[in-house]
Amino acid sequence: MSKVVKLCFLVITGVAIVGCASTPANLQRETAKSIGGNVTSGQVNVSSIDRGAIDITWKASTPTGNYDCSADDMVRHVECTKK
């Protein structure tokens, strides 16, 4: 029984950590970094956030245009493409 409890704890902890990595504030910051230029995270609006098992996609709007963005589940490798 204790193995089941430990496993459940590990799964819940892992899900919580992954969920925290892709908060809207983190997505705004990483989008601004990916776009570059003079765009700040405060100028980025994120929407249509889709969290998959191993990746995340979202749409971003900025003063310089609209972007389709994606990253791995920990939001380490961000790629944004201008629409």
C-alpha positions as a LaTeX table, in Angstrom:
\begin{tabular}{lrrr}
\hline
Residue & $x$ (\AA) & $y$ (\AA) & $z$ (\AA) \\
\hline
Met1 & 0.00 & 0.00 & 0.00 \\
Ser2 & 2.78 & 2.47 & 0.75 \\
Lys3 & 4.21 & 2.01 & $-2.77$ \\
Val4 & 0.88 & 3.11 & $-4.22$ \\
Val5 & 0.81 & 6.20 & $-2.00$ \\
Lys6 & 4.39 & 7.11 & $-2.97$ \\
Leu7 & 3.60 & 6.65 & $-6.65$ \\
Cys8 & 0.51 & 8.85 & $-6.38$ \\
Phe9 & 2.55 & 11.52 & $-4.59$ \\
Leu10 & 5.19 & 11.49 & $-7.33$ \\
Val11 & 2.61 & 11.74 & $-10.09$ \\
Ile12 & 0.79 & 14.63 & $-8.42$ \\
Thr13 & 4.06 & 16.46 & $-7.76$ \\
Gly14 & 5.19 & 15.99 & $-11.36$ \\
Val15 & 1.90 & 17.33 & $-12.73$ \\
Ala16 & 2.10 & 20.35 & $-10.41$ \\
Ile17 & 5.64 & 21.17 & $-11.51$ \\
Val18 & 4.80 & 20.90 & $-15.21$ \\
Gly19 & 1.68 & 23.03 & $-14.74$ \\
Cys20 & 3.67 & 25.77 & $-13.01$ \\
Ala21 & 6.15 & 26.01 & $-15.87$ \\
Ser22 & 3.50 & 27.11 & $-18.33$ \\
Thr23 & 1.70 & 29.86 & $-16.45$ \\
Pro24 & 0.47 & 32.76 & $-18.57$ \\
Ala25 & 3.16 & 35.02 & $-17.06$ \\
Asn26 & 5.90 & 32.55 & $-18.04$ \\
Leu27 & 4.47 & 32.21 & $-21.54$ \\
Gln28 & 4.41 & 36.01 & $-21.90$ \\
Arg29 & 8.04 & 36.27 & $-20.80$ \\
Glu30 & 9.26 & 33.43 & $-23.03$ \\
Thr31 & 7.29 & 34.77 & $-26.01$ \\
Ala32 & 8.94 & 38.18 & $-25.63$ \\
Lys33 & 12.36 & 36.48 & $-25.48$ \\
Ser34 & 11.61 & 34.41 & $-28.58$ \\
Ile35 & 10.35 & 37.38 & $-30.61$ \\
Gly36 & 13.19 & 39.65 & $-29.52$ \\
Gly37 & 13.38 & 43.29 & $-30.51$ \\
Asn38 & 11.77 & 45.76 & $-28.18$ \\
Val39 & 8.82 & 43.60 & $-27.10$ \\
Thr40 & 8.46 & 43.26 & $-23.34$ \\
Ser41 & 6.50 & 40.56 & $-21.53$ \\
Gly42 & 3.95 & 43.20 & $-20.49$ \\
Gln43 & 3.16 & 43.83 & $-24.17$ \\
Val44 & 2.41 & 40.15 & $-24.88$ \\
Asn45 & $-1.12$ & 38.77 & $-24.61$ \\
Val46 & $-1.38$ & 34.97 & $-24.67$ \\
Ser47 & $-4.47$ & 32.96 & $-25.57$ \\
Ser48 & $-5.58$ & 29.52 & $-26.78$ \\
Ile49 & $-3.13$ & 27.76 & $-24.43$ \\
Asp50 & $-3.10$ & 24.03 & $-25.19$ \\
Arg51 & $-1.06$ & 21.91 & $-22.77$ \\
Gly52 & $-0.21$ & 18.49 & $-24.15$ \\
Ala53 & 1.65 & 15.64 & $-22.47$ \\
Ile54 & 5.04 & 16.66 & $-23.86$ \\
Asp55 & 4.46 & 20.11 & $-25.38$ \\
Ile56 & 2.45 & 23.30 & $-25.17$ \\
Thr57 & 1.11 & 25.61 & $-27.86$ \\
Trp58 & $-0.40$ & 29.07 & $-27.61$ \\
Lys59 & $-1.22$ & 32.19 & $-29.59$ \\
Ala60 & 0.36 & 35.52 & $-28.76$ \\
Ser61 & $-0.50$ & 39.05 & $-29.79$ \\
Thr62 & 2.01 & 41.89 & $-29.49$ \\
Pro63 & 2.41 & 45.41 & $-30.86$ \\
Thr64 & 4.62 & 43.88 & $-33.60$ \\
Gly65 & 2.01 & 41.32 & $-34.73$ \\
Asn66 & 0.39 & 37.99 & $-33.93$ \\
Tyr67 & 2.33 & 34.77 & $-33.38$ \\
Asp68 & 1.76 & 31.03 & $-33.13$ \\
Cys69 & 4.06 & 29.69 & $-30.42$ \\
Ser70 & 5.09 & 26.27 & $-29.14$ \\
Ala71 & 7.49 & 24.82 & $-26.61$ \\
Asp72 & 8.34 & 21.66 & $-24.74$ \\
Asp73 & 6.36 & 20.88 & $-21.58$ \\
Met74 & 8.83 & 22.83 & $-19.38$ \\
Val75 & 8.78 & 25.88 & $-21.70$ \\
Arg76 & 12.51 & 25.63 & $-22.38$ \\
His77 & 12.60 & 25.54 & $-26.16$ \\
Val78 & 10.20 & 28.23 & $-27.35$ \\
Glu79 & 9.51 & 28.92 & $-31.02$ \\
Cys80 & 7.18 & 31.66 & $-32.19$ \\
Thr81 & 6.20 & 32.15 & $-35.83$ \\
Lys82 & 4.62 & 35.37 & $-37.04$ \\
Lys83 & 1.22 & 34.89 & $-38.71$ \\
\hline
\end{tabular}
